[in-house]
């Protein structure tokens, strides 16, 4: 029996280095380093998430998510090329390698992982589908929408949720299916459809961009689905998956620990073990992922913690943290231990 145990231990000792070598192989990371930048698939323009400003610089929660990956890999958050994608072409772009990852209001579902061959590296926004109408319509509940025309984008979870909601409530509707985000919003504004349905975050973004006309639009109270949004990578590249996942977790952990872009340099001398490990002072965490040990320091210094990203991008739209608050503040944002 002891001989068998020794043989098993020897086999494990031989297998571990081999497994480690395989885990360190990353075609995506190799390609990123060779070209000198991360290619990140974003939306064609959703304020607060990914949208070019007047100077052509991409701004938003998702755009900053792309920057965290670049900061982790290169120590430079600006080494990103943003590729606008639609709800229809985003997945082919990722599958073909046109982009390294998607950071663009994409819902985590079983089908997208099991059938399309993707992995979601985390959740950066807990969302849900909602309905928006013009205030003049006088509607106060989604259950008053029987017979309405509804603007909806194809290739989204929104389509299925919409059909399920109306069928469940024994109501009818006429869909107006438009792929382009700009066109679907224009159709709603012009009155081509009575209702605009999308994630609540996207509807809040639309309303925010209407300026003085924002008060004309009302979001109805019903949230009809769970839409956990987050970064997506191709399956089969565990090393790159780890980098994307833990870059997000590092920001959440930093907010919980009180580490910000403003104080991160002072925090390098902190005696708190979790802060020391997070910032690469101890632990060698970065090397485990093939990165510099200051990977998280670079993210926080250049992009900020999760709360800073939220304040910069989402708060101006008037969207409260709600369930996107830290778990210590009644929300769902929670990072596993970085150790």
C-alpha positions as CSV (number, residue, x, y, z in Angstrom):
1,X,0.0,0.0,0.0
2,X,2.9,2.4,0.9
3,X,4.5,1.5,-2.4
4,X,1.3,2.4,-4.3
5,X,1.1,5.7,-2.4
6,X,4.6,6.6,-3.3
7,X,4.0,5.7,-6.9
8,X,0.9,7.9,-7.0
9,X,2.8,10.8,-5.4
10,X,5.6,10.4,-8.0
11,X,3.1,10.4,-10.8
12,X,1.5,13.6,-9.4
13,X,4.9,15.3,-9.1
14,X,5.6,14.5,-12.7
15,X,2.2,15.6,-13.9
16,X,2.2,18.9,-12.1
17,X,5.0,20.6,-14.0
18,X,3.5,19.4,-17.3
19,X,0.1,20.8,-16.3
20,X,1.8,24.0,-15.3
21,X,3.5,24.3,-18.7
22,X,0.3,23.7,-20.5
23,X,-1.5,26.3,-18.4
24,X,1.2,28.9,-19.2
25,X,0.6,28.6,-22.9
26,X,-1.6,31.4,-24.2
27,X,-2.0,32.0,-27.9
28,X,-4.1,35.1,-27.2
29,X,-1.6,36.6,-24.8
30,X,1.3,35.8,-27.2
31,X,-0.6,37.6,-30.0
32,X,-1.3,40.6,-27.8
33,X,2.3,41.0,-26.8
34,X,3.5,40.5,-30.4
35,X,1.2,43.3,-31.7
36,X,1.8,45.5,-28.6
37,X,-1.9,46.2,-27.8
38,X,-5.1,44.5,-26.7
39,X,-7.9,44.5,-29.3
40,X,-11.1,44.9,-27.5
41,X,-14.6,44.5,-28.9
42,X,-17.0,47.3,-27.6
43,X,-20.4,48.6,-28.6
44,X,-21.0,51.0,-31.5
45,X,-21.8,53.6,-28.8
46,X,-23.6,53.3,-25.4
47,X,-23.0,56.3,-23.1
48,X,-21.6,55.3,-19.7
49,X,-20.3,51.9,-21.1
50,X,-18.4,52.3,-24.3
51,X,-18.8,55.5,-26.4
52,X,-16.3,57.7,-28.1
53,X,-16.1,61.3,-26.8
54,X,-15.8,64.4,-29.0
55,X,-12.0,63.7,-29.3
56,X,-12.6,60.1,-30.4
57,X,-11.4,58.7,-27.1
58,X,-13.5,55.7,-25.9
59,X,-15.1,56.3,-22.5
60,X,-17.3,54.2,-20.2
61,X,-17.3,51.3,-17.8
62,X,-16.6,48.7,-20.5
63,X,-14.0,50.8,-22.3
64,X,-12.2,51.2,-18.9
65,X,-12.5,47.4,-18.5
66,X,-10.5,47.0,-21.7
67,X,-7.9,49.3,-20.3
68,X,-7.5,47.2,-17.1
69,X,-6.4,44.3,-19.3
70,X,-3.9,46.4,-21.1
71,X,-2.6,47.8,-17.8
72,X,-2.2,44.3,-16.4
73,X,-0.3,43.0,-19.4
74,X,1.8,46.0,-20.5
75,X,1.7,48.3,-17.5
76,X,0.1,50.8,-19.8
77,X,-3.7,51.2,-19.9
78,X,-3.6,53.0,-23.2
79,X,-2.3,50.1,-25.2
80,X,-5.8,49.2,-26.4
81,X,-7.4,49.2,-29.9
82,X,-11.2,49.5,-29.6
83,X,-13.3,47.7,-32.3
84,X,-17.0,48.7,-32.4
85,X,-19.3,45.6,-32.7
86,X,-23.0,45.2,-33.1
87,X,-25.2,42.7,-31.4
88,X,-25.1,40.6,-34.6
89,X,-21.4,40.6,-35.4
90,X,-19.8,40.6,-31.9
91,X,-19.7,36.8,-31.5
92,X,-18.2,36.1,-34.9
93,X,-15.6,38.8,-34.3
94,X,-14.6,37.0,-31.1
95,X,-14.7,33.5,-32.6
96,X,-12.6,34.6,-35.6
97,X,-9.9,36.3,-33.5
98,X,-10.7,39.7,-34.9
99,X,-10.9,40.8,-31.2
100,X,-9.2,39.4,-28.2
101,X,-12.2,39.8,-25.9
102,X,-15.6,41.5,-25.7
103,X,-16.3,44.2,-23.2
104,X,-19.7,45.4,-24.4
105,X,-22.9,44.9,-22.5
106,X,-23.1,41.1,-23.1
107,X,-25.2,38.9,-21.0
108,X,-23.7,35.8,-19.4
109,X,-25.9,32.7,-20.4
110,X,-25.4,29.0,-20.4
111,X,-25.9,28.8,-24.1
112,X,-23.2,31.3,-24.9
113,X,-20.7,29.3,-22.9
114,X,-21.8,25.8,-23.7
115,X,-22.7,26.3,-27.4
116,X,-20.8,29.2,-28.7
117,X,-17.5,28.3,-27.0
118,X,-17.0,31.4,-24.9
119,X,-16.3,32.0,-21.2
120,X,-17.5,34.9,-19.2
121,X,-14.7,36.2,-17.0
122,X,-16.9,37.9,-14.5
123,X,-19.7,40.4,-14.0
124,X,-19.1,44.1,-14.1
125,X,-22.8,45.1,-14.2
126,X,-25.8,43.4,-12.8
127,X,-28.6,44.4,-15.1
128,X,-32.1,43.5,-16.1
129,X,-34.4,44.1,-19.1
130,X,-36.8,47.0,-18.9
131,X,-39.2,49.0,-21.1
132,X,-39.2,52.6,-22.0
133,X,-42.1,54.7,-23.3
134,X,-42.8,58.3,-24.0
135,X,-44.4,60.0,-21.1
136,X,-47.2,61.3,-23.3
137,X,-48.4,57.7,-23.8
138,X,-49.7,57.7,-20.3
139,X,-48.5,54.1,-19.6
140,X,-47.3,53.3,-16.0
141,X,-46.8,49.5,-16.2
142,X,-45.5,47.0,-18.8
143,X,-48.7,45.1,-18.3
144,X,-50.5,47.9,-20.1
145,X,-48.6,47.3,-23.3
146,X,-51.0,44.8,-25.0
147,X,-50.9,45.4,-28.7
148,X,-47.9,47.7,-28.6
149,X,-45.2,48.0,-31.2
150,X,-41.8,47.3,-29.6
151,X,-38.4,48.2,-30.9
152,X,-35.9,45.5,-30.2
153,X,-32.4,44.5,-31.4
154,X,-31.8,41.1,-33.0
155,X,-29.3,38.6,-31.8
156,X,-29.8,39.5,-28.2
157,X,-31.3,37.9,-25.1
158,X,-33.8,40.8,-25.2
159,X,-35.8,39.2,-28.1
160,X,-36.5,36.0,-26.2
161,X,-37.2,37.8,-22.9
162,X,-39.7,40.1,-24.7
163,X,-41.6,37.2,-26.3
164,X,-41.6,35.3,-23.0
165,X,-43.0,38.3,-21.1
166,X,-45.8,39.0,-23.4
167,X,-46.7,35.3,-23.8
168,X,-46.7,34.8,-20.0
169,X,-49.0,37.8,-19.5
170,X,-51.3,36.8,-22.4
171,X,-50.6,39.9,-24.3
172,X,-49.7,40.6,-28.0
173,X,-47.1,42.8,-29.5
174,X,-45.6,43.7,-32.8
175,X,-41.8,43.7,-32.9
176,X,-39.9,46.3,-34.9
177,X,-36.5,44.5,-35.2
178,X,-33.6,46.8,-36.0
179,X,-29.9,45.9,-35.7
180,X,-28.3,49.4,-35.6
181,X,-28.4,51.0,-32.2
182,X,-28.6,54.5,-33.7
183,X,-31.5,53.4,-36.0
184,X,-33.5,51.7,-33.2
185,X,-33.3,54.8,-31.0
186,X,-34.3,57.0,-33.9
187,X,-37.3,54.8,-34.6
188,X,-38.4,55.1,-31.0
189,X,-38.0,58.9,-31.0
190,X,-39.9,59.2,-34.3
191,X,-42.8,57.1,-33.1
192,X,-42.2,54.2,-35.3
193,X,-42.6,52.0,-32.2
194,X,-44.5,52.7,-28.9
195,X,-41.9,50.9,-26.7
196,X,-38.1,50.6,-26.6
197,X,-36.9,47.5,-24.7
198,X,-33.4,46.7,-23.7
199,X,-31.3,46.3,-20.6
200,X,-32.2,49.0,-18.0
201,X,-28.6,50.3,-18.3
202,X,-28.9,50.9,-22.0
203,X,-32.3,52.6,-21.6
204,X,-30.8,54.9,-18.9
205,X,-27.9,55.6,-21.3
206,X,-30.3,56.5,-24.1
207,X,-32.3,58.8,-21.8
208,X,-29.1,60.5,-20.5
209,X,-28.1,61.4,-24.1
210,X,-31.4,63.1,-24.8
211,X,-30.4,66.2,-22.7
212,X,-33.3,68.6,-22.2
213,X,-35.7,66.1,-23.8
214,X,-34.9,63.4,-21.3
215,X,-38.1,64.1,-19.3
216,X,-40.2,63.0,-22.3
217,X,-39.1,59.4,-21.7
218,X,-40.2,57.1,-18.8
219,X,-38.7,53.7,-17.8
220,X,-41.5,51.4,-16.6
221,X,-41.0,49.8,-13.2
222,X,-40.9,46.1,-14.3
223,X,-37.5,44.4,-14.6
224,X,-38.3,41.2,-16.5
225,X,-35.0,39.4,-16.6
226,X,-31.6,38.8,-15.1
227,X,-28.9,40.3,-17.3
228,X,-25.4,39.8,-15.7
229,X,-23.1,41.7,-18.0
230,X,-19.3,41.1,-18.3
231,X,-16.2,40.5,-20.3
232,X,-16.1,37.5,-22.7
233,X,-13.2,35.5,-24.0
234,X,-12.7,32.4,-26.2
235,X,-12.6,29.0,-24.4
236,X,-9.4,27.1,-24.3
237,X,-7.0,29.9,-23.3
238,X,-7.0,29.6,-19.5
239,X,-4.1,32.0,-18.9
240,X,-5.8,34.9,-20.8
241,X,-9.1,34.1,-19.1
242,X,-7.4,34.4,-15.7
243,X,-5.9,37.8,-16.6
244,X,-9.2,39.2,-17.7
245,X,-11.1,37.8,-14.7
246,X,-8.6,38.8,-12.0
247,X,-8.2,42.3,-13.5
248,X,-11.8,42.9,-12.7
249,X,-11.6,41.2,-9.3
250,X,-8.5,43.4,-8.5
251,X,-10.6,46.5,-8.9
252,X,-13.4,45.2,-6.8
253,X,-10.9,44.1,-4.1
254,X,-9.2,47.5,-4.2
255,X,-12.5,49.3,-3.6
256,X,-13.2,47.1,-0.6
257,X,-9.8,47.7,0.8
258,X,-9.9,51.4,0.3
259,X,-7.1,51.5,-2.3
260,X,-7.7,54.2,-5.0
261,X,-5.8,55.7,-7.8
262,X,-5.0,58.7,-5.6
263,X,-3.6,56.8,-2.6
264,X,-2.2,53.6,-4.2
265,X,1.4,54.8,-4.0
266,X,1.0,55.4,-0.2
267,X,-0.6,52.0,0.1
268,X,2.6,50.4,-1.1
269,X,3.9,50.7,2.5
270,X,0.7,49.4,4.1
271,X,1.1,46.6,6.6
272,X,-2.3,45.0,5.7
273,X,-1.4,41.6,4.2
274,X,-4.3,41.7,1.6
275,X,-3.1,45.1,0.4
276,X,0.5,43.9,0.2
277,X,-0.5,40.9,-1.9
278,X,-2.9,43.0,-4.1
279,X,-0.2,45.6,-4.9
280,X,2.6,43.0,-5.5
281,X,4.6,43.9,-2.4
282,X,4.4,40.3,-1.3
283,X,3.1,37.0,-2.6
284,X,4.3,37.0,-6.2
285,X,0.7,36.8,-7.5
286,X,1.5,38.4,-10.8
287,X,4.1,35.8,-11.7
288,X,1.5,33.1,-11.3
289,X,-0.3,34.6,-14.3
290,X,2.8,35.4,-16.3
291,X,2.5,39.1,-15.4
292,X,4.6,41.7,-13.5
293,X,3.9,41.5,-9.8
294,X,2.7,45.1,-10.0
295,X,-0.1,44.2,-12.4
296,X,-2.9,45.2,-10.0
297,X,-1.0,48.3,-8.9
298,X,-0.8,49.4,-12.6
299,X,-4.6,48.8,-13.0
300,X,-5.5,50.8,-9.9
301,X,-3.0,53.6,-10.6
302,X,-4.0,54.1,-14.2
303,X,-7.7,53.1,-14.3
304,X,-8.8,53.2,-10.6
305,X,-10.8,50.8,-8.4
306,X,-14.3,49.7,-9.4
307,X,-16.0,52.4,-7.4
308,X,-13.9,55.1,-9.2
309,X,-14.9,53.6,-12.6
310,X,-18.6,53.7,-11.5
311,X,-18.4,57.3,-10.3
312,X,-16.7,58.4,-13.5
313,X,-19.0,56.6,-16.0
314,X,-22.3,55.5,-14.5
315,X,-23.1,58.0,-11.7
316,X,-23.5,61.0,-14.2
317,X,-26.4,59.1,-15.8
318,X,-28.2,59.1,-12.5
319,X,-28.0,55.3,-12.1
320,X,-27.6,54.3,-8.4
321,X,-25.2,51.5,-7.4
322,X,-28.0,49.3,-6.1
323,X,-27.1,45.7,-6.4
324,X,-23.9,46.7,-8.1
325,X,-22.6,48.0,-4.7
326,X,-20.0,46.0,-2.8
327,X,-21.2,43.0,-0.8
328,X,-20.3,44.9,2.3
329,X,-22.8,47.6,1.3
330,X,-25.7,45.4,0.5
331,X,-24.8,44.7,-3.2
332,X,-23.5,41.7,-5.1
333,X,-20.0,42.9,-6.0
334,X,-17.6,40.4,-4.4
335,X,-14.0,39.5,-5.3
336,X,-12.5,36.1,-4.2
337,X,-9.4,36.4,-2.1
338,X,-6.3,37.5,-4.1
339,X,-3.8,35.2,-2.5
